[in-house]
Amino acid sequence: MSETTAGSPAVFLDRDGTISEEVGYLNHPSRFRMFPFAAAAIRRLNEAALPVIVVTNQAGIKRGYFPESLVQTVHDRMTREIADAGGRIDGIYYCPHVAEDACDCRKPKTGMLDRAAREHTLDLKRSFVVGDQASDIQVGFNAGMRSILVRTGYGEGEYAWRASTWAVQPDYVAATLTDAVDWILRQQR
């Protein structure tokens, strides 16, 4: 079970399929395509004083599909594009492992969220996680957070074909990150 740190609520975002198009293993920077609505949605969270933390599994590193430096290059590009639109990412955490490594950071385990909570003084119990896969919903549950499934990326198919088998269900199902942010901001009122 995840730890809670006294602090502010935050919004934890998956990267691929939530902020950017899902392209399978993103093995070259040219394949990174941020959704046109993502930066504005993130900016709205910034304006509401909600820290925005990206948490992403990147097993392609361990599998040898791309070097770890590529992940940093993509994250630099993503943060620059978001900044150019007036938004900000407060932290980025990624897991380079595969499931067989039994690490504590690969979603749905809470290691990345726990680390972010310590480093940014966040209260996970008052926070939200947004993603397009079952592991995003499960990590939210494991950390005691509210979870939102977006129908972008793998979300539409995951929800249509697999959600009935999930151990936990999302607190909300959103069309896009914009819709998810609308719901989060309503919960904050």
C-alpha positions in Angstrom: 0.0 0.0 0.0 1.2 3.5 -0.8 2.3 6.0 1.7 0.6 9.4 2.2 2.6 12.5 2.7 1.0 15.6 4.3 0.8 18.1 1.5 -1.2 19.2 -1.5 -3.2 17.2 -3.9 -1.8 16.6 -7.4 -2.7 15.2 -10.7 -0.6 12.2 -12.0 -0.8 11.8 -15.7 0.3 8.8 -17.8 2.2 9.9 -20.9 1.5 7.7 -23.9 -2.2 7.6 -24.8 -3.1 10.4 -22.3 -0.8 13.4 -23.1 0.4 12.1 -26.4 -0.7 9.7 -29.1 -0.1 6.0 -28.4 2.4 4.6 -30.9 3.4 1.4 -29.3 7.1 1.7 -28.3 8.1 5.3 -28.9 11.5 4.6 -30.3 12.3 7.9 -31.9 11.6 11.5 -30.9 9.9 12.2 -34.3 7.2 9.7 -33.3 6.1 11.8 -30.3 2.9 13.6 -31.1 1.2 15.4 -28.3 -2.6 15.6 -28.4 -3.6 19.1 -29.5 -5.7 19.6 -26.4 -3.1 18.3 -23.8 -1.1 21.5 -23.2 -4.2 23.6 -22.6 -5.6 20.9 -20.2 -2.4 20.8 -18.2 -2.3 24.7 -18.1 -5.8 24.6 -16.5 -4.5 22.3 -13.8 -1.5 24.7 -13.3 -3.9 27.6 -13.0 -5.9 25.7 -10.3 -2.6 25.3 -8.3 -2.6 21.5 -8.8 0.9 20.1 -9.4 1.1 17.9 -12.5 3.3 14.8 -12.3 3.9 12.5 -15.3 4.3 8.8 -14.4 5.1 6.4 -17.2 6.2 2.8 -17.6 9.0 2.7 -20.2 9.9 -1.0 -20.5 11.3 -0.5 -23.9 14.5 0.6 -22.2 15.0 -2.7 -20.5 13.9 -4.6 -23.6 16.6 -2.8 -25.6 14.2 -1.1 -28.0 15.6 2.3 -27.3 18.2 3.9 -25.0 17.3 5.6 -21.8 18.5 8.9 -23.2 15.6 8.8 -25.7 13.1 9.0 -22.9 14.9 12.2 -21.6 14.8 13.6 -25.1 11.1 12.9 -25.5 10.4 14.4 -22.0 12.4 17.5 -22.9 10.3 17.9 -26.1 7.1 17.3 -24.2 7.9 19.8 -21.5 9.0 22.4 -24.0 5.8 22.0 -26.1 3.7 22.3 -22.9 5.7 25.4 -21.8 5.3 27.0 -25.2 1.5 26.8 -24.6 1.8 28.3 -21.1 1.7 25.1 -19.1 4.1 23.3 -16.8 4.9 19.7 -15.7 6.1 19.7 -12.1 7.8 16.3 -12.2 8.4 13.3 -14.5 9.0 9.8 -13.2 9.4 6.7 -15.4 10.0 3.0 -14.8 12.6 1.5 -17.1 11.8 -2.1 -15.9 9.8 -5.0 -17.2 7.3 -6.8 -15.0 9.7 -9.7 -14.4 12.1 -7.3 -12.6 9.6 -7.1 -9.7 10.6 -3.5 -9.1 8.5 -1.2 -6.9 8.1 1.5 -9.5 6.3 -0.3 -12.4 2.6 0.6 -12.5 0.4 -0.6 -10.9 2.9 -0.6 -8.1 3.1 2.8 -6.4 6.9 3.5 -6.2 6.8 6.4 -8.7 3.9 8.0 -6.9 5.4 7.5 -3.5 8.7 9.1 -4.6 6.8 12.1 -6.2 4.8 12.5 -3.0 8.0 12.7 -0.9 9.9 14.9 -3.3 7.0 17.4 -4.0 5.2 17.2 -0.6 2.0 15.7 -2.0 -1.0 14.1 -0.4 -1.8 11.0 -2.5 -5.2 10.4 -0.8 -6.4 13.8 -2.2 -4.8 13.3 -5.6 -5.9 12.0 -9.0 -4.4 9.7 -11.6 -5.3 9.8 -15.3 -4.4 7.2 -17.8 -5.6 5.0 -20.7 -4.9 1.5 -19.2 -5.9 -0.8 -16.4 -2.5 -0.3 -14.7 -3.2 3.4 -14.4 -6.6 2.7 -12.7 -5.0 0.0 -10.5 -2.1 2.3 -9.4 -4.6 4.9 -8.4 -6.5 2.4 -6.3 -3.3 1.0 -4.7 -2.3 4.6 -3.7 -5.8 5.5 -2.4 -6.3 8.0 -5.2 -9.2 8.8 -7.5 -8.7 7.5 -11.0 -9.8 8.6 -14.4 -9.7 6.4 -17.6 -9.3 8.4 -20.8 -10.7 6.9 -24.0 -7.7 8.1 -26.0 -4.7 5.9 -26.6 -5.6 2.3 -25.5 -8.5 3.6 -23.4 -11.4 3.0 -25.7 -10.6 -0.6 -26.5 -9.5 -1.3 -22.9 -12.8 0.0 -21.6 -14.9 -1.8 -24.2 -13.2 -5.2 -24.1 -11.5 -5.6 -20.8 -13.0 -3.3 -18.1 -15.4 -6.0 -17.0 -12.5 -8.1 -15.9 -10.6 -5.3 -14.0 -10.3 -5.7 -10.2 -11.2 -2.1 -9.8 -13.1 0.4 -11.9 -12.2 4.0 -12.6 -13.9 6.8 -10.7 -14.6 8.5 -14.0 -14.4 7.7 -17.7 -13.4 10.7 -19.8 -13.3 11.2 -23.5 -10.0 13.0 -23.4 -7.6 14.7 -21.0 -9.7 17.9 -21.3 -12.8 16.0 -20.1 -10.7 14.5 -17.2 -9.5 17.9 -16.2 -13.1 19.3 -16.2 -14.1 16.4 -13.8 -11.0 17.0 -11.6 -11.7 20.7 -11.3 -15.4 20.0 -10.4 -14.2 17.7 -7.6 -11.9 20.4 -6.2 -14.8 22.9 -5.8 
